[in-house]
């Protein structure tokens, strides 16, 4: 996918002994977005902003992909020497072999001379790239962060280079002394690696100003020398990853609140000892009647978290949850001193996790994929776990209009303003999350309107391509092979069980589901090979998805009956 940006000038930083000003250049091809604020010098807001933006930068430049040895030079040498090697193999011990050895000696002398002549060039080239990486890292990564101005906060979002980590920095407007006009909206900003060094200079004795430079929006002359356009070819995985992050954040999770010192102990353990073999997971254990415990594998070192507590068990009480790629947590190390609380949202073993660090008026959310080598887009289909209540296009548009009018709202608020049930609201918002037009804020548990792209994706774009599981599930429904054997409402939960005949006709797949009151999948199981291998780390298998779709009409009837009872109760004298 090609992204086209148009900036007037570049992001500039003005730094003096008494003041510092960051003037971000926004994308002029988007609707105007304006912000101009000066950080308050009293309190710790300036320090929290500095550390949060530094953590954002760490995610932007992060790349933990394992790279093997580069064998391109060897293959090139092999291709060049293939005739010679073949001649040696076929030659006898006679004149041909002698001639081959003479040619080989001559070629060896020529290559030695070539290496001697080009040696200084290769050395200078290597030094240049080393210098470039240290002094102008902008050429090493091209994905500009997304910034959103909401009525109550400033939101920065970015992806890592390996697309396995997501970071969002939310700065409340109360952290600023506002000095200019504010226009809400989303835009891309011209971001340079040198900004990291400037962030480190933020101090309380300096007036620090953050500004989305509005001057560029007044430029109408196409040949203005300050006007520059950039066309960046971004892999489709970048967009799919962003969309999957939004879908995953809205799913039910086991929420654990840690003390900042617990996070410090996690980072200290990762710094002090490095594993040489697997398993390399960080295991959360939930003993009955006691605080959660963290276990570092493979040493089985147990970290007692006496001040930790489970805030939300995700409608179930798991015995343990394991997450991988734990060294990515070192990104949060600088935030510990300013943190008030750390909340960990665990979707399950091998599933994504979200670490929300609350620092007063600044909140940092770090989203990690199942493990370092697993990016957000390769196989994740978390939007399939979202509510599947039937919502018409008109109802989905009504939910979007209600959210756009206030920019941020909870599901209950959107249900009250549109007259829909909360499951319908969640289903409608699932569409907009997966279309890149909204985001779920874990810190406030609210939906927020955020246009990821300048031109919104069409339904055909964000729904395609249909996964194999989706296509297989629809085929099972078309052939009427799904039988719902149990559907019961108990203790605010919905339990669904079913049977699907296997191809041999002698055995059965037996998927089971447990939904929340808002019809979000909280747990699922199946005896098929796909689920036994991957669980829900790659989304639901075709049998779970087919059972969910087959049970949806009965769920809709239950929701309508519940709505009618509530209406009658309100009308009763």
TIGUDREN-731992 format. One line per 3 residues: for each residue x, y, z of C-alpha. Coordinates in nm, 3 decimals, decimal comma. Layout:
% residues N
X:Y:Z  ... $
END
This chain:
% residues 573
0,000:0,000:0,000  0,131:0,343:-0,093  0,104:0,632:0,154 $
0,134:0,983:0,021  0,227:1,265:0,260  0,259:1,635:0,196 $
0,448:1,848:0,448  0,528:2,214:0,452  0,884:2,225:0,575 $
0,993:1,976:0,839  0,948:1,926:1,209  1,163:2,184:1,383 $
1,297:2,221:1,735  1,398:2,554:1,881  1,611:2,521:2,192 $
1,743:2,803:2,410  1,851:2,829:2,772  1,500:2,939:2,876 $
1,263:2,777:2,628  1,218:2,482:2,398  0,966:2,453:2,115 $
0,865:2,147:1,912  0,687:2,244:1,591  0,555:1,929:1,426 $
0,480:1,946:1,054  0,141:1,779:0,989  0,026:1,611:0,670 $
-0,140:1,880:0,459  -0,342:1,627:0,260  -0,551:1,552:0,569 $
-0,816:1,783:0,719  -0,657:2,059:0,930  -0,558:1,953:1,281 $
-0,426:2,216:1,519  -0,273:2,212:1,862  -0,061:2,460:2,049 $
0,024:2,411:2,414  0,298:2,480:2,666  0,376:2,220:2,929 $
0,310:2,328:3,285  0,633:2,383:3,472  0,491:2,303:3,813 $
0,446:1,937:3,894  0,592:1,637:3,713  0,400:1,662:3,387 $
0,708:1,771:3,192  0,903:1,469:3,315  0,619:1,229:3,235 $
0,590:1,365:2,881  0,965:1,333:2,828  0,979:0,971:2,941 $
0,662:0,875:2,754  0,781:1,019:2,422  1,118:0,851:2,474 $
0,939:0,517:2,518  0,744:0,586:2,199  1,071:0,644:2,015 $
1,211:0,316:2,150  0,917:0,130:1,996  0,949:0,313:1,662 $
1,312:0,205:1,616  1,268:-0,141:1,774  1,346:-0,440:1,553 $
1,391:-0,776:1,727  1,369:-0,995:1,419  1,630:-1,268:1,407 $
1,841:-1,238:1,097  2,052:-1,526:0,973  2,383:-1,499:0,798 $
2,380:-1,325:0,461  2,461:-1,592:0,203  2,403:-1,375:-0,105 $
2,778:-1,326:-0,157  2,836:-1,702:-0,146  2,559:-1,770:-0,398 $
2,698:-1,501:-0,626  3,045:-1,659:-0,603  2,896:-2,002:-0,668 $
2,716:-1,874:-0,976  3,033:-1,714:-1,111  3,240:-2,028:-1,051 $
2,989:-2,289:-1,157  3,146:-2,349:-1,503  3,489:-2,369:-1,349 $
3,379:-2,614:-1,081  3,200:-2,824:-1,340  3,512:-2,827:-1,558 $
3,721:-2,943:-1,266  3,476:-3,219:-1,192  3,466:-3,340:-1,550 $
3,836:-3,297:-1,631  4,075:-3,584:-1,626  4,424:-3,569:-1,486 $
4,554:-3,462:-1,826  4,606:-3,133:-2,004  4,255:-3,000:-1,933 $
4,308:-3,025:-1,558  4,648:-2,855:-1,590  4,494:-2,572:-1,794 $
4,218:-2,539:-1,539  4,469:-2,497:-1,260  4,655:-2,230:-1,459 $
4,333:-2,038:-1,517  4,241:-2,073:-1,151  4,577:-1,933:-1,044 $
4,537:-1,642:-1,285  4,183:-1,571:-1,159  4,301:-1,587:-0,800 $
4,568:-1,328:-0,873  4,314:-1,101:-1,043  4,072:-1,129:-0,749 $
4,348:-1,048:-0,505  4,433:-0,738:-0,707  4,064:-0,642:-0,723 $
4,029:-0,679:-0,346  4,337:-0,464:-0,295  4,204:-0,188:-0,522 $
3,846:-0,191:-0,385  3,939:-0,247:-0,020  3,948:0,127:0,068 $
3,610:0,176:-0,104  3,438:-0,104:0,093  3,592:0,024:0,416 $
3,469:0,379:0,350  3,125:0,245:0,256  3,098:0,053:0,584 $
3,208:0,358:0,782  2,949:0,570:0,600  2,661:0,335:0,690 $
2,783:0,321:1,049  2,785:0,699:1,062  2,444:0,717:0,890 $
2,288:0,489:1,150  2,427:0,700:1,435  2,360:1,048:1,292 $
2,069:1,019:1,048  1,853:0,725:1,140  1,557:0,876:0,950 $
1,671:0,682:0,644  1,646:0,354:0,834  1,274:0,377:0,910 $
0,996:0,559:0,729  0,671:0,497:0,917  0,569:0,832:1,062 $
0,369:0,820:1,388  0,000:0,901:1,393  -0,114:1,187:1,618 $
-0,474:1,254:1,720  -0,609:1,564:1,894  -0,912:1,475:2,107 $
-1,114:1,719:2,319  -0,939:1,597:2,636  -0,605:1,454:2,523 $
-0,324:1,437:2,270  -0,265:1,082:2,139  0,054:0,954:1,972 $
0,055:0,607:1,813  0,337:0,412:1,649  0,443:0,064:1,539 $
0,782:-0,101:1,573  0,986:-0,189:1,265  0,928:-0,561:1,318 $
0,553:-0,492:1,363  0,541:-0,688:1,689  0,505:-0,391:1,929 $
0,255:-0,107:1,942  0,282:0,203:2,157  0,031:0,475:2,235 $
0,108:0,785:2,442  -0,192:0,975:2,577  -0,127:1,324:2,721 $
-0,416:1,496:2,895  -0,476:1,859:2,803  -0,451:1,945:3,173 $
-0,074:1,895:3,138  -0,061:2,208:2,916  -0,121:2,577:2,946 $
-0,310:2,622:2,620  -0,205:2,925:2,422  -0,366:2,871:2,083 $
-0,650:2,727:1,881  -0,730:2,355:1,905  -0,889:2,161:1,618 $
-0,959:1,792:1,681  -0,867:1,529:1,428  -0,596:1,284:1,320 $
-0,288:1,341:1,107  0,059:1,208:1,041  0,356:1,413:1,158 $
0,699:1,450:1,005  0,902:1,259:1,261  1,281:1,250:1,268 $
1,512:1,037:1,481  1,695:1,347:1,603  1,380:1,437:1,798 $
1,477:1,174:2,052  1,782:1,374:2,155  1,568:1,686:2,181 $
1,312:1,509:2,400  1,590:1,439:2,650  1,639:1,816:2,697 $
1,290:1,877:2,837  1,334:2,036:3,182  1,109:2,215:3,430 $
1,316:2,535:3,414  1,244:2,560:3,039  0,915:2,652:2,880 $
0,840:2,354:2,657  0,595:2,412:2,376  0,435:2,144:2,157 $
0,275:2,271:1,840  0,111:2,118:1,537  0,227:2,391:1,303 $
-0,087:2,540:1,146  0,106:2,760:0,901  0,134:2,484:0,644 $
-0,243:2,465:0,600  -0,246:2,821:0,468  -0,007:2,737:0,182 $
-0,188:2,716:-0,150  0,097:2,763:-0,398  0,198:2,424:-0,535 $
0,554:2,526:-0,626  0,639:2,673:-0,287  0,995:2,556:-0,208 $
0,890:2,469:0,146  0,623:2,230:0,021  0,742:1,871:-0,016 $
0,569:1,547:-0,092  0,663:1,198:0,014  0,538:0,872:-0,132 $
0,614:0,577:0,092  0,544:0,219:-0,003  0,424:0,062:0,320 $
0,372:-0,315:0,342  0,013:-0,425:0,376  0,113:-0,598:0,700 $
0,161:-0,256:0,863  -0,201:-0,164:0,803  -0,336:-0,506:0,895 $
-0,133:-0,498:1,214  -0,274:-0,162:1,318  -0,628:-0,288:1,257 $
-0,569:-0,608:1,455  -0,432:-0,408:1,751  -0,754:-0,209:1,767 $
-0,963:-0,526:1,753  -0,756:-0,703:2,020  -0,777:-0,414:2,266 $
-1,157:-0,439:2,278  -1,159:-0,810:2,371  -1,226:-0,939:2,725 $
-0,905:-0,993:2,917  -0,767:-1,091:3,253  -0,655:-0,759:3,401 $
-0,380:-0,760:3,663  -0,282:-0,442:3,845  0,087:-0,441:3,942 $
0,275:-0,207:4,168  0,546:-0,009:3,982  0,807:-0,191:4,190 $
0,680:-0,519:4,045  0,759:-0,388:3,698  1,097:-0,276:3,827 $
1,168:-0,627:3,954  1,067:-0,775:3,617  1,307:-0,544:3,431 $
1,583:-0,605:3,688  1,551:-0,981:3,638  1,564:-0,944:3,260 $
1,875:-0,725:3,291  2,058:-0,949:3,536  2,013:-1,288:3,373 $
1,986:-1,399:3,014  1,844:-1,732:2,916  2,047:-1,966:2,695 $
1,768:-2,210:2,614  1,390:-2,231:2,623  1,128:-2,202:2,748 $
1,156:-1,823:2,767  0,810:-1,724:2,881  0,690:-1,502:3,165 $
0,420:-1,695:3,346  0,139:-1,533:3,544  -0,002:-1,765:3,811 $
-0,327:-1,698:3,995  -0,339:-1,897:4,320  -0,678:-1,901:4,490 $
-0,712:-1,636:4,760  -0,363:-1,494:4,706  -0,192:-1,225:4,500 $
-0,081:-1,315:4,146  0,274:-1,444:4,102  0,518:-1,400:3,814 $
0,745:-1,689:3,719  1,049:-1,656:3,491  1,118:-1,958:3,277 $
1,340:-2,161:3,236  1,480:-2,087:3,583  1,137:-2,113:3,753 $
1,232:-1,802:3,948  0,921:-1,682:4,129  0,849:-1,313:4,183 $
0,613:-1,246:4,473  0,379:-0,955:4,395  0,210:-0,902:4,729 $
0,063:-0,565:4,628  -0,073:-0,692:4,295  -0,437:-0,783:4,244 $
-0,665:-0,914:3,973  -0,895:-0,631:3,868  -1,091:-0,831:3,611 $
-1,058:-1,205:3,556  -1,212:-1,189:3,210  -1,524:-1,378:3,328 $
-1,311:-1,682:3,417  -1,034:-1,767:3,658  -0,732:-1,901:3,464 $
-0,476:-2,107:3,652  -0,187:-1,949:3,461  -0,115:-1,740:3,153 $
0,217:-1,743:2,968  0,349:-1,465:2,745  0,662:-1,464:2,533 $
0,889:-1,190:2,398  0,933:-1,057:2,751  1,247:-0,852:2,675 $
1,028:-0,603:2,492  0,910:-0,495:2,839  1,241:-0,313:2,885 $
1,080:-0,037:2,678  0,885:0,057:2,992  1,190:0,069:3,217 $
1,224:0,448:3,205  0,862:0,496:3,308  0,883:0,313:3,640 $
0,996:0,611:3,848  0,693:0,816:3,737  0,436:0,537:3,729 $
0,137:0,540:3,963  0,007:0,201:3,852  0,069:-0,066:3,590 $
-0,221:-0,264:3,449  -0,159:-0,574:3,239  -0,434:-0,693:3,006 $
-0,378:-1,061:2,928  -0,583:-1,218:2,651  -0,446:-1,568:2,719 $
-0,139:-1,787:2,679  0,039:-1,709:2,354  -0,205:-1,423:2,294 $
-0,127:-1,049:2,284  -0,083:-0,853:2,606  -0,123:-0,484:2,680 $
0,072:-0,301:2,948  -0,090:0,027:3,055  0,136:0,253:3,261 $
-0,052:0,536:3,430  0,160:0,839:3,521  -0,086:1,103:3,634 $
-0,175:1,306:3,327  0,022:1,084:3,087  -0,061:0,723:2,999 $
0,154:0,486:2,797  0,004:0,171:2,644  0,244:-0,094:2,513 $
0,085:-0,367:2,303  0,289:-0,684:2,248  0,210:-0,963:2,006 $
0,220:-1,323:2,125  0,598:-1,342:2,086  0,875:-1,132:1,929 $
0,883:-1,314:1,596  0,503:-1,303:1,565  0,390:-0,975:1,413 $
0,035:-0,847:1,453  -0,069:-0,922:1,095  0,083:-1,255:0,992 $
-0,194:-1,477:1,125  -0,395:-1,279:1,382  -0,771:-1,258:1,328 $
-0,887:-1,107:1,654  -1,176:-0,925:1,489  -1,347:-1,265:1,458 $
-1,367:-1,284:1,839  -1,563:-0,958:1,856  -1,944:-0,952:1,900 $
-2,130:-1,078:1,592  -2,472:-0,930:1,669  -2,662:-0,834:1,357 $
-2,632:-0,464:1,287  -2,761:-0,291:0,976  -2,553:-0,036:0,788 $
-2,785:0,241:0,907  -2,739:0,137:1,271  -2,360:0,117:1,230 $
-2,362:0,466:1,078  -2,573:0,593:1,369  -2,318:0,457:1,619 $
-2,035:0,620:1,423  -2,218:0,955:1,411  -2,282:0,941:1,786 $
-1,915:0,874:1,856  -1,797:1,143:1,616  -2,014:1,400:1,789 $
-1,834:1,352:2,122  -1,505:1,186:2,003  -1,495:0,950:2,301 $
-1,773:0,746:2,463  -1,838:0,419:2,642  -2,056:0,144:2,500 $
-2,329:0,233:2,751  -2,326:0,598:2,640  -2,346:0,501:2,272 $
-2,631:0,259:2,347  -2,823:0,531:2,529  -2,777:0,785:2,247 $
-2,866:0,544:1,962  -3,130:0,326:2,126  -2,940:0,007:2,042 $
-2,837:-0,267:2,282  -2,479:-0,281:2,405  -2,401:-0,600:2,206 $
-2,517:-0,421:1,892  -2,300:-0,123:1,980  -1,998:-0,348:2,030 $
-2,069:-0,522:1,699  -2,098:-0,190:1,518  -1,781:-0,058:1,678 $
-1,603:-0,380:1,580  -1,662:-0,277:1,221  -1,515:0,067:1,274 $
-1,220:-0,068:1,472  -1,133:-0,310:1,195  -1,180:-0,037:0,935 $
-0,921:0,183:1,109  -1,167:0,457:1,198  -1,180:0,410:1,576 $
-0,971:0,284:1,864  -1,047:0,137:2,206  -0,884:0,316:2,499 $
-0,791:0,060:2,763  -0,717:0,319:3,031  -1,066:0,472:3,023 $
-1,251:0,170:2,869  -1,403:0,397:2,607  -1,418:0,400:2,230 $
-1,251:0,694:2,056  -1,286:0,814:1,698  -0,954:0,808:1,511 $
-0,912:0,809:1,133  -0,600:0,602:1,069  -0,598:0,678:0,695 $
-0,666:0,994:0,501  -0,919:0,812:0,283  -1,123:0,560:0,483 $
-1,113:0,199:0,377  -1,419:0,065:0,201  -1,602:-0,237:0,337 $
-1,461:-0,449:0,054  -1,105:-0,346:0,148  -1,112:-0,408:0,523 $
-1,320:-0,723:0,501  -1,104:-0,886:0,232  -0,934:-1,119:0,196 $
-1,166:-1,367:0,372  -0,961:-1,610:0,578  -0,977:-1,982:0,517 $
-1,150:-2,027:0,852  -1,424:-1,777:0,762  -1,482:-1,937:0,423 $
-1,490:-2,287:0,576  -1,732:-2,176:0,851  -1,973:-2,025:0,597 $
-1,955:-2,346:0,394  -2,047:-2,552:0,703  -2,347:-2,327:0,762 $
-2,453:-2,348:0,399  -2,449:-2,729:0,416  -2,638:-2,716:0,750 $
-2,376:-2,927:0,924  -2,372:-2,724:1,248  -2,596:-2,840:1,532 $
-2,630:-2,618:1,843  -2,676:-2,861:2,131  -2,665:-2,613:2,422 $
-2,734:-2,242:2,461  -2,791:-2,119:2,814  -2,773:-1,790:3,002 $
-2,626:-1,825:3,350  -2,467:-1,575:3,589  -2,426:-1,308:3,325 $
-2,256:-1,552:3,088  -2,368:-1,727:2,772  -2,257:-2,086:2,721 $
-2,285:-2,244:2,376  -2,198:-2,597:2,271  -2,244:-2,776:1,941 $
-2,150:-3,067:1,719  -2,015:-3,076:1,364  -1,971:-3,404:1,180 $
-1,617:-3,487:1,072  -1,551:-3,580:0,707  -1,551:-3,954:0,782 $
-1,906:-3,927:0,923  -1,815:-4,135:1,226  -1,679:-3,874:1,464 $
-1,772:-3,524:1,571  -1,605:-3,190:1,626  -1,738:-3,051:1,953 $
-1,675:-2,675:1,976  -1,774:-2,483:2,288  -1,802:-2,110:2,353 $
-1,845:-1,883:2,650  -1,955:-1,525:2,587  -1,986:-1,220:2,807 $
-2,314:-1,035:2,848  -2,199:-0,815:2,557  -2,150:-1,128:2,341 $
-1,772:-1,103:2,337  -1,581:-1,434:2,333  -1,422:-1,488:2,675 $
-1,318:-1,850:2,624  -1,354:-2,122:2,362  -1,245:-2,478:2,295 $
-1,258:-2,738:2,020  -1,118:-3,087:1,969  -0,992:-3,013:1,617 $
-0,623:-3,018:1,530  -0,611:-2,642:1,453  -0,732:-2,545:1,801 $
-0,509:-2,801:1,975  -0,204:-2,649:1,804  -0,276:-2,276:1,819 $
-0,561:-2,229:2,069  -0,692:-1,877:2,004  -0,355:-1,718:1,926 $
-0,448:-1,704:1,556  -0,816:-1,641:1,605  -1,097:-1,899:1,625 $
-1,096:-2,217:1,421  -1,363:-2,275:1,157  -1,576:-2,489:1,394 $
-1,584:-2,229:1,672  -1,667:-1,958:1,421  -1,939:-2,170:1,259 $
-2,094:-2,245:1,601  -2,091:-1,876:1,686  -2,265:-1,782:1,362 $
-2,518:-2,065:1,396  -2,613:-1,953:1,747  -2,638:-1,584:1,660 $
-3,010:-1,584:1,564  -3,103:-1,725:1,908  -2,876:-1,469:2,075 $
-3,051:-1,192:1,884  -3,391:-1,322:2,002  -3,266:-1,323:2,361 $
-3,143:-0,965:2,331  -3,475:-0,850:2,182  -3,670:-1,023:2,460 $
-3,446:-0,862:2,721  -3,495:-0,519:2,561  -3,874:-0,564:2,559 $
-3,875:-0,660:2,927  -3,673:-0,351:3,013  -3,913:-0,134:2,814 $
-4,216:-0,280:2,991  -4,049:-0,232:3,329  -3,989:0,136:3,251 $
-4,347:0,191:3,133  -4,499:0,016:3,433  -4,645:0,260:3,693 $
END
